[in-house]
Amino acid sequence: MSTAKLTSKGQITIPADVRSALNVEAGDRVEFVQVEPGRFEVVASTRSVRELKGRFAKPAQAVTVSEMNAAIAARGARAR
């Protein structure tokens, strides 16, 4: 298990083995995602959205922008 020490300025150095596993280097961004109270995951957020190409099946039926907007509006109205 890797550990890091928090400085008085609120900074930490991510241990080398963790940086390697996340495939991040100087200048890259990481996100801290809360998975439950008091517990976070560190996620590399430097990858391009283009890397998602081909990971999702094409929809069986095309959806128009106006249909998407209507679905979003309907969901938002139900949430209130």
PDB file of N, CA, C and O in Angstrom:
ATOM      1  N   MET A   1       0.848  -1.173   0.000  1.00  0.00           N
ATOM      2  CA  MET A   1       0.000   0.000   0.000  1.00  0.00           C
ATOM      3  C   MET A   1       0.890   1.231   0.000  1.00  0.00           C
ATOM      4  O   MET A   1       1.845   1.318   0.773  1.00  0.00           O
ATOM      5  N   SER A   2       0.573   2.184  -0.873  1.00  0.00           N
ATOM      6  CA  SER A   2       1.330   3.426  -0.966  1.00  0.00           C
ATOM      7  C   SER A   2       0.688   4.493  -0.099  1.00  0.00           C
ATOM      8  O   SER A   2      -0.534   4.544   0.045  1.00  0.00           O
ATOM      9  N   THR A   3       1.523   5.342   0.474  1.00  0.00           N
ATOM     10  CA  THR A   3       1.018   6.443   1.282  1.00  0.00           C
ATOM     11  C   THR A   3       1.675   7.744   0.839  1.00  0.00           C
ATOM     12  O   THR A   3       2.720   7.733   0.187  1.00  0.00           O
ATOM     13  N   ALA A   4       1.056   8.859   1.198  1.00  0.00           N
ATOM     14  CA  ALA A   4       1.593  10.179   0.898  1.00  0.00           C
ATOM     15  C   ALA A   4       1.331  11.067   2.099  1.00  0.00           C
ATOM     16  O   ALA A   4       0.405  10.825   2.873  1.00  0.00           O
ATOM     17  N   LYS A   5       2.152  12.096   2.248  1.00  0.00           N
ATOM     18  CA  LYS A   5       2.037  13.013   3.373  1.00  0.00           C
ATOM     19  C   LYS A   5       1.503  14.355   2.871  1.00  0.00           C
ATOM     20  O   LYS A   5       1.967  14.881   1.859  1.00  0.00           O
ATOM     21  N   LEU A   6       0.530  14.894   3.588  1.00  0.00           N
ATOM     22  CA  LEU A   6      -0.061  16.180   3.257  1.00  0.00           C
ATOM     23  C   LEU A   6       0.825  17.298   3.797  1.00  0.00           C
ATOM     24  O   LEU A   6       1.214  17.278   4.964  1.00  0.00           O
ATOM     25  N   THR A   7       1.145  18.283   2.939  1.00  0.00           N
ATOM     26  CA  THR A   7       1.961  19.403   3.386  1.00  0.00           C
ATOM     27  C   THR A   7       1.075  20.462   4.040  1.00  0.00           C
ATOM     28  O   THR A   7      -0.151  20.364   3.992  1.00  0.00           O
ATOM     29  N   SER A   8       1.687  21.459   4.641  1.00  0.00           N
ATOM     30  CA  SER A   8       0.939  22.541   5.272  1.00  0.00           C
ATOM     31  C   SER A   8       0.151  23.356   4.239  1.00  0.00           C
ATOM     32  O   SER A   8      -0.789  24.064   4.600  1.00  0.00           O
ATOM     33  N   LYS A   9       0.525  23.261   2.970  1.00  0.00           N
ATOM     34  CA  LYS A   9      -0.190  23.958   1.900  1.00  0.00           C
ATOM     35  C   LYS A   9      -1.294  23.088   1.289  1.00  0.00           C
ATOM     36  O   LYS A   9      -1.933  23.496   0.319  1.00  0.00           O
ATOM     37  N   GLY A  10      -1.519  21.909   1.840  1.00  0.00           N
ATOM     38  CA  GLY A  10      -2.569  21.031   1.341  1.00  0.00           C
ATOM     39  C   GLY A  10      -2.176  20.232   0.112  1.00  0.00           C
ATOM     40  O   GLY A  10      -3.045  19.757  -0.619  1.00  0.00           O
ATOM     41  N   GLN A  11      -0.885  20.077  -0.125  1.00  0.00           N
ATOM     42  CA  GLN A  11      -0.403  19.355  -1.299  1.00  0.00           C
ATOM     43  C   GLN A  11       0.105  17.973  -0.913  1.00  0.00           C
ATOM     44  O   GLN A  11       0.565  17.747   0.206  1.00  0.00           O
ATOM     45  N   ILE A  12       0.007  17.050  -1.879  1.00  0.00           N
ATOM     46  CA  ILE A  12       0.595  15.724  -1.695  1.00  0.00           C
ATOM     47  C   ILE A  12       1.387  15.373  -2.940  1.00  0.00           C
ATOM     48  O   ILE A  12       1.124  15.898  -4.022  1.00  0.00           O
ATOM     49  N   THR A  13       2.343  14.496  -2.786  1.00  0.00           N
ATOM     50  CA  THR A  13       3.050  13.924  -3.923  1.00  0.00           C
ATOM     51  C   THR A  13       2.514  12.520  -4.110  1.00  0.00           C
ATOM     52  O   THR A  13       2.571  11.697  -3.196  1.00  0.00           O
ATOM     53  N   ILE A  14       1.992  12.248  -5.297  1.00  0.00           N
ATOM     54  CA  ILE A  14       1.468  10.914  -5.568  1.00  0.00           C
ATOM     55  C   ILE A  14       2.658   9.978  -5.733  1.00  0.00           C
ATOM     56  O   ILE A  14       3.545  10.247  -6.543  1.00  0.00           O
ATOM     57  N   PRO A  15       2.692   8.888  -4.980  1.00  0.00           N
ATOM     58  CA  PRO A  15       3.827   7.968  -5.058  1.00  0.00           C
ATOM     59  C   PRO A  15       4.055   7.452  -6.486  1.00  0.00           C
ATOM     60  O   PRO A  15       3.106   7.312  -7.258  1.00  0.00           O
ATOM     61  N   ALA A  16       5.302   7.174  -6.826  1.00  0.00           N
ATOM     62  CA  ALA A  16       5.683   6.768  -8.180  1.00  0.00           C
ATOM     63  C   ALA A  16       4.918   5.544  -8.663  1.00  0.00           C
ATOM     64  O   ALA A  16       4.514   5.496  -9.825  1.00  0.00           O
ATOM     65  N   ASP A  17       4.708   4.552  -7.797  1.00  0.00           N
ATOM     66  CA  ASP A  17       4.002   3.351  -8.247  1.00  0.00           C
ATOM     67  C   ASP A  17       2.543   3.650  -8.577  1.00  0.00           C
ATOM     68  O   ASP A  17       1.968   3.022  -9.467  1.00  0.00           O
ATOM     69  N   VAL A  18       1.939   4.602  -7.866  1.00  0.00           N
ATOM     70  CA  VAL A  18       0.552   4.984  -8.145  1.00  0.00           C
ATOM     71  C   VAL A  18       0.495   5.775  -9.450  1.00  0.00           C
ATOM     72  O   VAL A  18      -0.393   5.547 -10.272  1.00  0.00           O
ATOM     73  N   ARG A  19       1.436   6.706  -9.648  1.00  0.00           N
ATOM     74  CA  ARG A  19       1.495   7.468 -10.907  1.00  0.00           C
ATOM     75  C   ARG A  19       1.657   6.528 -12.091  1.00  0.00           C
ATOM     76  O   ARG A  19       1.036   6.717 -13.137  1.00  0.00           O
ATOM     77  N   SER A  20       2.483   5.530 -11.919  1.00  0.00           N
ATOM     78  CA  SER A  20       2.711   4.560 -12.993  1.00  0.00           C
ATOM     79  C   SER A  20       1.436   3.770 -13.291  1.00  0.00           C
ATOM     80  O   SER A  20       1.082   3.576 -14.453  1.00  0.00           O
ATOM     81  N   ALA A  21       0.755   3.321 -12.253  1.00  0.00           N
ATOM     82  CA  ALA A  21      -0.474   2.547 -12.439  1.00  0.00           C
ATOM     83  C   ALA A  21      -1.573   3.383 -13.090  1.00  0.00           C
ATOM     84  O   ALA A  21      -2.366   2.864 -13.876  1.00  0.00           O
ATOM     85  N   LEU A  22      -1.623   4.681 -12.762  1.00  0.00           N
ATOM     86  CA  LEU A  22      -2.615   5.581 -13.355  1.00  0.00           C
ATOM     87  C   LEU A  22      -2.183   6.093 -14.723  1.00  0.00           C
ATOM     88  O   LEU A  22      -2.975   6.691 -15.452  1.00  0.00           O
ATOM     89  N   ASN A  23      -0.921   5.855 -15.063  1.00  0.00           N
ATOM     90  CA  ASN A  23      -0.348   6.341 -16.326  1.00  0.00           C
ATOM     91  C   ASN A  23      -0.443   7.864 -16.419  1.00  0.00           C
ATOM     92  O   ASN A  23      -0.864   8.408 -17.440  1.00  0.00           O
ATOM     93  N   VAL A  24      -0.047   8.542 -15.341  1.00  0.00           N
ATOM     94  CA  VAL A  24      -0.043  10.005 -15.321  1.00  0.00           C
ATOM     95  C   VAL A  24       1.379  10.504 -15.106  1.00  0.00           C
ATOM     96  O   VAL A  24       2.233   9.811 -14.553  1.00  0.00           O
ATOM     97  N   GLU A  25       1.597  11.714 -15.558  1.00  0.00           N
ATOM     98  CA  GLU A  25       2.910  12.348 -15.379  1.00  0.00           C
ATOM     99  C   GLU A  25       2.705  13.827 -15.091  1.00  0.00           C
ATOM    100  O   GLU A  25       1.570  14.300 -15.026  1.00  0.00           O
ATOM    101  N   ALA A  26       3.781  14.546 -14.922  1.00  0.00           N
ATOM    102  CA  ALA A  26       3.707  15.969 -14.575  1.00  0.00           C
ATOM    103  C   ALA A  26       2.801  16.715 -15.548  1.00  0.00           C
ATOM    104  O   ALA A  26       2.924  16.570 -16.764  1.00  0.00           O
ATOM    105  N   GLY A  27       1.894  17.510 -15.000  1.00  0.00           N
ATOM    106  CA  GLY A  27       0.978  18.305 -15.809  1.00  0.00           C
ATOM    107  C   GLY A  27      -0.354  17.637 -16.072  1.00  0.00           C
ATOM    108  O   GLY A  27      -1.305  18.304 -16.479  1.00  0.00           O
ATOM    109  N   ASP A  28      -0.448  16.330 -15.850  1.00  0.00           N
ATOM    110  CA  ASP A  28      -1.716  15.617 -16.044  1.00  0.00           C
ATOM    111  C   ASP A  28      -2.671  15.943 -14.901  1.00  0.00           C
ATOM    112  O   ASP A  28      -2.245  16.372 -13.829  1.00  0.00           O
ATOM    113  N   ARG A  29      -3.938  15.741 -15.133  1.00  0.00           N
ATOM    114  CA  ARG A  29      -4.957  15.995 -14.122  1.00  0.00           C
ATOM    115  C   ARG A  29      -5.459  14.682 -13.545  1.00  0.00           C
ATOM    116  O   ARG A  29      -5.515  13.660 -14.229  1.00  0.00           O
ATOM    117  N   VAL A  30      -5.818  14.733 -12.280  1.00  0.00           N
ATOM    118  CA  VAL A  30      -6.478  13.605 -11.631  1.00  0.00           C
ATOM    119  C   VAL A  30      -7.733  14.131 -10.956  1.00  0.00           C
ATOM    120  O   VAL A  30      -7.788  15.291 -10.549  1.00  0.00           O
ATOM    121  N   GLU A  31      -8.739  13.277 -10.838  1.00  0.00           N
ATOM    122  CA  GLU A  31      -9.973  13.644 -10.165  1.00  0.00           C
ATOM    123  C   GLU A  31     -10.082  12.840  -8.885  1.00  0.00           C
ATOM    124  O   GLU A  31      -9.645  11.691  -8.819  1.00  0.00           O
ATOM    125  N   PHE A  32     -10.668  13.455  -7.870  1.00  0.00           N
ATOM    126  CA  PHE A  32     -10.952  12.773  -6.614  1.00  0.00           C
ATOM    127  C   PHE A  32     -12.462  12.560  -6.581  1.00  0.00           C
ATOM    128  O   PHE A  32     -13.224  13.518  -6.447  1.00  0.00           O
ATOM    129  N   VAL A  33     -12.891  11.317  -6.702  1.00  0.00           N
ATOM    130  CA  VAL A  33     -14.307  10.977  -6.791  1.00  0.00           C
ATOM    131  C   VAL A  33     -14.738  10.348  -5.471  1.00  0.00           C
ATOM    132  O   VAL A  33     -14.200   9.322  -5.054  1.00  0.00           O
ATOM    133  N   GLN A  34     -15.722  10.979  -4.817  1.00  0.00           N
ATOM    134  CA  GLN A  34     -16.212  10.440  -3.543  1.00  0.00           C
ATOM    135  C   GLN A  34     -17.099   9.237  -3.822  1.00  0.00           C
ATOM    136  O   GLN A  34     -18.104   9.347  -4.524  1.00  0.00           O
ATOM    137  N   VAL A  35     -16.723   8.082  -3.266  1.00  0.00           N
ATOM    138  CA  VAL A  35     -17.503   6.863  -3.456  1.00  0.00           C
ATOM    139  C   VAL A  35     -18.403   6.580  -2.256  1.00  0.00           C
ATOM    140  O   VAL A  35     -19.384   5.845  -2.372  1.00  0.00           O
ATOM    141  N   GLU A  36     -18.077   7.148  -1.131  1.00  0.00           N
ATOM    142  CA  GLU A  36     -18.909   7.113   0.072  1.00  0.00           C
ATOM    143  C   GLU A  36     -18.314   8.127   1.030  1.00  0.00           C
ATOM    144  O   GLU A  36     -17.179   8.559   0.826  1.00  0.00           O
ATOM    145  N   PRO A  37     -19.038   8.523   2.066  1.00  0.00           N
ATOM    146  CA  PRO A  37     -18.490   9.530   2.986  1.00  0.00           C
ATOM    147  C   PRO A  37     -17.120   9.105   3.541  1.00  0.00           C
ATOM    148  O   PRO A  37     -16.969   8.023   4.109  1.00  0.00           O
ATOM    149  N   GLY A  38     -16.148   9.974   3.362  1.00  0.00           N
ATOM    150  CA  GLY A  38     -14.809   9.706   3.879  1.00  0.00           C
ATOM    151  C   GLY A  38     -13.958   8.802   3.007  1.00  0.00           C
ATOM    152  O   GLY A  38     -12.846   8.446   3.396  1.00  0.00           O
ATOM    153  N   ARG A  39     -14.457   8.419   1.824  1.00  0.00           N
ATOM    154  CA  ARG A  39     -13.704   7.526   0.937  1.00  0.00           C
ATOM    155  C   ARG A  39     -13.742   8.075  -0.493  1.00  0.00           C
ATOM    156  O   ARG A  39     -14.807   8.356  -1.043  1.00  0.00           O
ATOM    157  N   PHE A  40     -12.554   8.218  -1.073  1.00  0.00           N
ATOM    158  CA  PHE A  40     -12.430   8.766  -2.421  1.00  0.00           C
ATOM    159  C   PHE A  40     -11.623   7.824  -3.299  1.00  0.00           C
ATOM    160  O   PHE A  40     -10.811   7.039  -2.808  1.00  0.00           O
ATOM    161  N   GLU A  41     -11.859   7.911  -4.608  1.00  0.00           N
ATOM    162  CA  GLU A  41     -11.030   7.228  -5.588  1.00  0.00           C
ATOM    163  C   GLU A  41     -10.282   8.293  -6.374  1.00  0.00           C
ATOM    164  O   GLU A  41     -10.832   9.356  -6.661  1.00  0.00           O
ATOM    165  N   VAL A  42      -9.032   8.016  -6.721  1.00  0.00           N
ATOM    166  CA  VAL A  42      -8.241   8.913  -7.555  1.00  0.00           C
ATOM    167  C   VAL A  42      -8.312   8.369  -8.974  1.00  0.00           C
ATOM    168  O   VAL A  42      -7.960   7.217  -9.229  1.00  0.00           O
ATOM    169  N   VAL A  43      -8.776   9.220  -9.901  1.00  0.00           N
ATOM    170  CA  VAL A  43      -8.985   8.794 -11.280  1.00  0.00           C
ATOM    171  C   VAL A  43      -8.225   9.731 -12.206  1.00  0.00           C
ATOM    172  O   VAL A  43      -8.348  10.950 -12.096  1.00  0.00           O
ATOM    173  N   ALA A  44      -7.441   9.168 -13.117  1.00  0.00           N
ATOM    174  CA  ALA A  44      -6.754   9.977 -14.112  1.00  0.00           C
ATOM    175  C   ALA A  44      -7.791  10.565 -15.058  1.00  0.00           C
ATOM    176  O   ALA A  44      -8.651   9.843 -15.561  1.00  0.00           O
ATOM    177  N   SER A  45      -7.719  11.865 -15.303  1.00  0.00           N
ATOM    178  CA  SER A  45      -8.698  12.504 -16.186  1.00  0.00           C
ATOM    179  C   SER A  45      -8.015  13.166 -17.370  1.00  0.00           C
ATOM    180  O   SER A  45      -8.454  14.213 -17.846  1.00  0.00           O
ATOM    181  N   THR A  46      -6.945  12.555 -17.842  1.00  0.00           N
ATOM    182  CA  THR A  46      -6.171  13.155 -18.924  1.00  0.00           C
ATOM    183  C   THR A  46      -6.427  12.513 -20.270  1.00  0.00           C
ATOM    184  O   THR A  46      -5.903  12.967 -21.288  1.00  0.00           O
ATOM    185  N   ARG A  47      -7.220  11.472 -20.286  1.00  0.00           N
ATOM    186  CA  ARG A  47      -7.455  10.782 -21.542  1.00  0.00           C
ATOM    187  C   ARG A  47      -8.451  11.548 -22.399  1.00  0.00           C
ATOM    188  O   ARG A  47      -9.337  12.235 -21.890  1.00  0.00           O
ATOM    189  N   SER A  48      -8.291  11.418 -23.692  1.00  0.00           N
ATOM    190  CA  SER A  48      -9.165  12.083 -24.635  1.00  0.00           C
ATOM    191  C   SER A  48     -10.482  11.327 -24.766  1.00  0.00           C
ATOM    192  O   SER A  48     -10.529  10.104 -24.632  1.00  0.00           O
ATOM    193  N   VAL A  49     -11.537  12.067 -25.025  1.00  0.00           N
ATOM    194  CA  VAL A  49     -12.840  11.440 -25.242  1.00  0.00           C
ATOM    195  C   VAL A  49     -12.794  10.553 -26.482  1.00  0.00           C
ATOM    196  O   VAL A  49     -13.617   9.649 -26.625  1.00  0.00           O
ATOM    197  N   ARG A  50     -11.856  10.797 -27.365  1.00  0.00           N
ATOM    198  CA  ARG A  50     -11.715   9.976 -28.576  1.00  0.00           C
ATOM    199  C   ARG A  50     -11.379   8.526 -28.243  1.00  0.00           C
ATOM    200  O   ARG A  50     -11.632   7.634 -29.054  1.00  0.00           O
ATOM    201  N   GLU A  51     -10.818   8.279 -27.074  1.00  0.00           N
ATOM    202  CA  GLU A  51     -10.495   6.908 -26.674  1.00  0.00           C
ATOM    203  C   GLU A  51     -11.745   6.065 -26.443  1.00  0.00           C
ATOM    204  O   GLU A  51     -11.660   4.839 -26.371  1.00  0.00           O
ATOM    205  N   LEU A  52     -12.906   6.711 -26.325  1.00  0.00           N
ATOM    206  CA  LEU A  52     -14.157   5.982 -26.115  1.00  0.00           C
ATOM    207  C   LEU A  52     -14.721   5.422 -27.415  1.00  0.00           C
ATOM    208  O   LEU A  52     -15.634   4.597 -27.390  1.00  0.00           O
ATOM    209  N   LYS A  53     -14.186   5.863 -28.546  1.00  0.00           N
ATOM    210  CA  LYS A  53     -14.704   5.428 -29.838  1.00  0.00           C
ATOM    211  C   LYS A  53     -14.679   3.907 -29.938  1.00  0.00           C
ATOM    212  O   LYS A  53     -13.661   3.267 -29.678  1.00  0.00           O
ATOM    213  N   GLY A  54     -15.809   3.353 -30.317  1.00  0.00           N
ATOM    214  CA  GLY A  54     -15.921   1.915 -30.504  1.00  0.00           C
ATOM    215  C   GLY A  54     -16.267   1.138 -29.246  1.00  0.00           C
ATOM    216  O   GLY A  54     -16.457  -0.077 -29.313  1.00  0.00           O
ATOM    217  N   ARG A  55     -16.354   1.794 -28.114  1.00  0.00           N
ATOM    218  CA  ARG A  55     -16.654   1.092 -26.862  1.00  0.00           C
ATOM    219  C   ARG A  55     -18.148   0.894 -26.636  1.00  0.00           C
ATOM    220  O   ARG A  55     -18.552   0.089 -25.796  1.00  0.00           O
ATOM    221  N   PHE A  56     -18.961   1.621 -27.379  1.00  0.00           N
ATOM    222  CA  PHE A  56     -20.397   1.533 -27.202  1.00  0.00           C
ATOM    223  C   PHE A  56     -21.042   1.125 -28.510  1.00  0.00           C
ATOM    224  O   PHE A  56     -20.637   1.576 -29.581  1.00  0.00           O
ATOM    225  N   ALA A  57     -22.049   0.268 -28.419  1.00  0.00           N
ATOM    226  CA  ALA A  57     -22.767  -0.169 -29.612  1.00  0.00           C
ATOM    227  C   ALA A  57     -23.577   0.987 -30.175  1.00  0.00           C
ATOM    228  O   ALA A  57     -24.019   1.871 -29.441  1.00  0.00           O
ATOM    229  N   LYS A  58     -23.762   0.965 -31.477  1.00  0.00           N
ATOM    230  CA  LYS A  58     -24.591   1.991 -32.101  1.00  0.00           C
ATOM    231  C   LYS A  58     -26.037   1.754 -31.700  1.00  0.00           C
ATOM    232  O   LYS A  58     -26.465   0.606 -31.583  1.00  0.00           O
ATOM    233  N   PRO A  59     -26.798   2.827 -31.487  1.00  0.00           N
ATOM    234  CA  PRO A  59     -28.204   2.653 -31.096  1.00  0.00           C
ATOM    235  C   PRO A  59     -28.996   1.989 -32.227  1.00  0.00           C
ATOM    236  O   PRO A  59     -28.681   2.154 -33.405  1.00  0.00           O
ATOM    237  N   ALA A  60     -30.016   1.245 -31.846  1.00  0.00           N
ATOM    238  CA  ALA A  60     -30.853   0.565 -32.836  1.00  0.00           C
ATOM    239  C   ALA A  60     -31.612   1.574 -33.685  1.00  0.00           C
ATOM    240  O   ALA A  60     -31.921   1.313 -34.847  1.00  0.00           O
ATOM    241  N   GLN A  61     -31.906   2.719 -33.100  1.00  0.00           N
ATOM    242  CA  GLN A  61     -32.665   3.744 -33.815  1.00  0.00           C
ATOM    243  C   GLN A  61     -32.027   5.095 -33.530  1.00  0.00           C
ATOM    244  O   GLN A  61     -31.690   5.401 -32.387  1.00  0.00           O
ATOM    245  N   ALA A  62     -31.864   5.897 -34.567  1.00  0.00           N
ATOM    246  CA  ALA A  62     -31.279   7.229 -34.392  1.00  0.00           C
ATOM    247  C   ALA A  62     -32.244   8.116 -33.610  1.00  0.00           C
ATOM    248  O   ALA A  62     -33.461   7.988 -33.737  1.00  0.00           O
ATOM    249  N   VAL A  63     -31.693   9.008 -32.808  1.00  0.00           N
ATOM    250  CA  VAL A  63     -32.489   9.932 -32.010  1.00  0.00           C
ATOM    251  C   VAL A  63     -32.103  11.347 -32.418  1.00  0.00           C
ATOM    252  O   VAL A  63     -30.920  11.666 -32.534  1.00  0.00           O
ATOM    253  N   THR A  64     -33.097  12.187 -32.634  1.00  0.00           N
ATOM    254  CA  THR A  64     -32.822  13.567 -33.034  1.00  0.00           C
ATOM    255  C   THR A  64     -32.496  14.408 -31.809  1.00  0.00           C
ATOM    256  O   THR A  64     -32.771  14.014 -30.676  1.00  0.00           O
ATOM    257  N   VAL A  65     -31.912  15.557 -32.050  1.00  0.00           N
ATOM    258  CA  VAL A  65     -31.581  16.478 -30.966  1.00  0.00           C
ATOM    259  C   VAL A  65     -32.856  16.941 -30.268  1.00  0.00           C
ATOM    260  O   VAL A  65     -32.878  17.065 -29.043  1.00  0.00           O
ATOM    261  N   SER A  66     -33.909  17.198 -31.025  1.00  0.00           N
ATOM    262  CA  SER A  66     -35.158  17.645 -30.396  1.00  0.00           C
ATOM    263  C   SER A  66     -35.757  16.546 -29.519  1.00  0.00           C
ATOM    264  O   SER A  66     -36.344  16.844 -28.479  1.00  0.00           O
ATOM    265  N   GLU A  67     -35.616  15.268 -29.926  1.00  0.00           N
ATOM    266  CA  GLU A  67     -36.087  14.163 -29.084  1.00  0.00           C
ATOM    267  C   GLU A  67     -35.266  14.068 -27.800  1.00  0.00           C
ATOM    268  O   GLU A  67     -35.810  13.809 -26.726  1.00  0.00           O
ATOM    269  N   MET A  68     -33.947  14.281 -27.916  1.00  0.00           N
ATOM    270  CA  MET A  68     -33.091  14.275 -26.718  1.00  0.00           C
ATOM    271  C   MET A  68     -33.486  15.407 -25.780  1.00  0.00           C
ATOM    272  O   MET A  68     -33.600  15.202 -24.572  1.00  0.00           O
ATOM    273  N   ASN A  69     -33.695  16.595 -26.327  1.00  0.00           N
ATOM    274  CA  ASN A  69     -34.086  17.741 -25.496  1.00  0.00           C
ATOM    275  C   ASN A  69     -35.414  17.491 -24.798  1.00  0.00           C
ATOM    276  O   ASN A  69     -35.576  17.847 -23.630  1.00  0.00           O
ATOM    277  N   ALA A  70     -36.369  16.881 -25.501  1.00  0.00           N
ATOM    278  CA  ALA A  70     -37.669  16.576 -24.905  1.00  0.00           C
ATOM    279  C   ALA A  70     -37.517  15.577 -23.760  1.00  0.00           C
ATOM    280  O   ALA A  70     -38.163  15.720 -22.722  1.00  0.00           O
ATOM    281  N   ALA A  71     -36.665  14.565 -23.945  1.00  0.00           N
ATOM    282  CA  ALA A  71     -36.440  13.565 -22.894  1.00  0.00           C
ATOM    283  C   ALA A  71     -35.785  14.206 -21.674  1.00  0.00           C
ATOM    284  O   ALA A  71     -36.144  13.898 -20.538  1.00  0.00           O
ATOM    285  N   ILE A  72     -34.830  15.089 -21.911  1.00  0.00           N
ATOM    286  CA  ILE A  72     -34.149  15.786 -20.814  1.00  0.00           C
ATOM    287  C   ILE A  72     -35.144  16.670 -20.056  1.00  0.00           C
ATOM    288  O   ILE A  72     -35.144  16.700 -18.825  1.00  0.00           O
ATOM    289  N   ALA A  73     -35.987  17.387 -20.798  1.00  0.00           N
ATOM    290  CA  ALA A  73     -36.980  18.262 -20.164  1.00  0.00           C
ATOM    291  C   ALA A  73     -37.980  17.448 -19.347  1.00  0.00           C
ATOM    292  O   ALA A  73     -38.355  17.844 -18.243  1.00  0.00           O
ATOM    293  N   ALA A  74     -38.410  16.314 -19.891  1.00  0.00           N
ATOM    294  CA  ALA A  74     -39.363  15.476 -19.170  1.00  0.00           C
ATOM    295  C   ALA A  74     -38.745  14.919 -17.889  1.00  0.00           C
ATOM    296  O   ALA A  74     -39.400  14.876 -16.848  1.00  0.00           O
ATOM    297  N   ARG A  75     -37.516  14.503 -17.964  1.00  0.00           N
ATOM    298  CA  ARG A  75     -36.841  13.964 -16.769  1.00  0.00           C
ATOM    299  C   ARG A  75     -36.650  15.068 -15.738  1.00  0.00           C
ATOM    300  O   ARG A  75     -36.836  14.843 -14.542  1.00  0.00           O
ATOM    301  N   GLY A  76     -36.279  16.261 -16.199  1.00  0.00           N
ATOM    302  CA  GLY A  76     -36.095  17.388 -15.279  1.00  0.00           C
ATOM    303  C   GLY A  76     -37.400  17.780 -14.604  1.00  0.00           C
ATOM    304  O   GLY A  76     -37.405  18.145 -13.429  1.00  0.00           O
ATOM    305  N   ALA A  77     -38.504  17.710 -15.334  1.00  0.00           N
ATOM    306  CA  ALA A  77     -39.800  18.050 -14.752  1.00  0.00           C
ATOM    307  C   ALA A  77     -40.209  17.045 -13.690  1.00  0.00           C
ATOM    308  O   ALA A  77     -40.827  17.418 -12.693  1.00  0.00           O
ATOM    309  N   ARG A  78     -39.872  15.767 -13.888  1.00  0.00           N
ATOM    310  CA  ARG A  78     -40.203  14.744 -12.895  1.00  0.00           C
ATOM    311  C   ARG A  78     -39.361  14.877 -11.631  1.00  0.00           C
ATOM    312  O   ARG A  78     -39.799  14.480 -10.551  1.00  0.00           O
ATOM    313  N   ALA A  79     -38.170  15.428 -11.754  1.00  0.00           N
ATOM    314  CA  ALA A  79     -37.254  15.543 -10.620  1.00  0.00           C
ATOM    315  C   ALA A  79     -37.693  16.641  -9.653  1.00  0.00           C
ATOM    316  O   ALA A  79     -37.275  16.650  -8.495  1.00  0.00           O
ATOM    317  N   ARG A  80     -38.514  17.544 -10.108  1.00  0.00           N
ATOM    318  CA  ARG A  80     -38.918  18.683  -9.257  1.00  0.00           C
ATOM    319  C   ARG A  80     -40.013  18.340  -8.360  1.00  0.00           C
ATOM    320  O   ARG A  80     -40.465  19.184  -7.585  1.00  0.00           O
TER     321      ARG A  80
END
